[in-house]
């Protein structure tokens, strides 16, 4: 059964949002990248992503741990996903991305999200 484990938020002020989530919800920074900081509460990964020129601020992607991509692929298709899962670059946390019926990004991690 897929489990939600990740959410990414695009922000024009990454440092401000990182401080907010660490102060307000006691999340901790688990790793950083040049354009994102990843936080965790031990069960859930929250990425705060720098706003780029072609990105609007707000929710960016929902990430799920999945057990079996092949079974899920057919389930997504039947449920009305607007794309099949496609492979992500090797440096990405999830191995695949699909789009829901409205075009929202769904990251699918077979090997699981880092939520240390």
Buried (B, 14 or more C-beta within 10 A) or exposed (E): EBBEBBBBBBBEEBEEBBEBBBEEEEBEEBBBEEEBBBBBEEEBBBBBBBBEEEEEEEEBBBBBBBEEBEEBBEEBEEEEBEBEBEEBEEEEBBBBBBBBEEEEBBBBBEEBBBBE
